[in-house]
Amino acid sequence: MPLELSIAWRYLAASRKRAHVAVVSAIAVGGLAVGVAALVLSIALLTGFQDRIRERLSRDTPHLLVTPARGADLPGVPALAAEIARNRDVSAVEPFVEGRGWITDPGSRTALPVRFRSDPAVADGEAAVAGAVAGQIGTGRGGEVRLVADRTRLTPLGAVPIALALKVASVSTAPPSAAQPEVGLSLSDARALSGGGGVSGLAVRLAQAGRAEAVRAQLAPRLGPGVRLRTWSETNPGLTFALRLEKILIFVTVFLIVVVASLNVVSDLALLVVEKRRDLGVLATLGAAGPSLSRIYWWLGASIGGAGTLAGAGAGAAAAWALDRFALVPLPADVYLMSHVPFALHARDLALVVAFSLSAAMAAAALPARSAGRVGPAEALRLSR
Amino acid sequence: MTPLVRASGLSKVYGSGAAAVRVFENLSLEVAAGEFVAVVGPSGCGKSTLLHLLAGIDSPDSGFVEIDGVRMSSLDAAERAKLRNERIGFVFQFHHLLPEFSAAENVALPLRIAAVPPREARRRAGEILERVGLSGRAAHFPSEMSGGELQRAAVGRAIARRPRVILADEPTGNLDRANAERVFLLLREVQRESGGSVVLVTHDAALASRCDKIFSMSTQGIAQGTAVETSGGIGNPDV
């Protein structure tokens, strides 16, 4: 063990016998622990909700969308689909047709602009409609709707709209997005509305949604420049950005508690520099250089920061686990689509909290450490007489 | 022959302006290898300040100090610290053992500072404690030891690195006659064995008279002579 570390630990151990130092040290460690626990819990709470949103999103939307780089139809679909299917992360590849139109109730009293896309789960003559759209046009499961394409068909009587009467097979609760249009149809119905025989793109599902970036990187060079590959995060840029921003803002805001707690570390170490001034003078007389004296206080900062951070991280992680495992914060399931407040703590988030908290404690130790390294030994010995 | 300790033209002032206090001016002394010298003088004449300057833990306002031919002012802070660790042992009036460390750990401090591995440092500290008659006190903390034992442990710490120079600032000032004698004999013995030098600041005229040379300090300067020549005398700076 380095000499500076053993001195630091002796100081901490001995501080228990000196009430004023013990109190300030306890406040420093306790403050950090509370701050870190609050940060861990906040991040776990946010991650719990965000994981549910992502989980739902990844369940309802393709993980990768393969679309033409130019034009409306994807060329060479069978060869592309075969190439994509060879990737071991890919669990399904489905061609899709998409377009735009208006959805109306059978009486055509209300019309809403919508996007539609073929969905292999939807049978011919049926439609899966987003909840928000269904609500606006006053329909529900088993109801009837009309879908009118944004193009017309030429007849001897002139241009007439292309329209389909469809039965609502399901009403989706997932929020509409670029990757999940408001209306899902069978492939043949979608083709009938879009008026072509081609395919708009390929919807790829993966065994693990989190592998989307990696699979995109693997597929891109194989599929060539004629196609565009977008992950499910990219097809929902607004949501992804909002989730990330929310997490950053919560982290920064709650981290301020840790920063304030770190100020206690400054006062604790400053007190120890004054109290141990004579010892610093003695050590300098014995041949310890300034940087070595500074290291004692770096180690003290690291020890106090480490103790507070570990205690806080442990308490926060345990609390998050218990709150989630035993569903201790219930929610009305019919309103929030979940029965309790979810908490989820990812190892990366925990590591980030620990790293930031330790950094704050070390930054707090900088000033006292610098001050200790500059103690004039003769002056220290003279003043301590 | 180059003296082991050489100070030339030393001046030291504390404070500045109207509050300035001149401790001494143009002070010079030389101590050869193998010499055990005493520095005597009234309180406030700057004896401790002189030791601090010789140890390189304080800087003179003018003049210079050389230890074993190395001029202190030519070294940076880290080099001065290294030189102190390797060649100078310092014994304080109030032992100044670190209260959180046992006697053995205190004695091992200079070795640990010199990056001697802990196990080896502990072994050598044990030998030194035996040498100063404290082998049974190795695991005891300063709060559990008597004044004489503390000062002997402090001497042990000062000799841990086998320094060429030992600077002792009234090491017997707080001890009874028996313990003072024991500490003095210990320093004498260590100095004879090592062939180095000891500079002993003391108020004890009897102890000073048993040294090879006495430097008598006053507010006017420092005088040098044998014990008989300078006892109670105040010299001039040019001697």
Interface residues (C-beta under 8 A of the other chain):
Chain A: M1 L3 I7 R10 Y11 A13 A14 R278 D279 G281 V282 L283 A284 T285 L286 G287 A288 A289 G290 P291 S292 G376 P377 A378 E379 L381 R382 R385
Chain B: S48 T49 H52 A55 I57 D58 A77 A78 A81 K82 R84 N85 E86 F90 F92 F94 H96 L98 P99 E100 F101 L109 P110 R112 I113 A114 P118 R157 R161
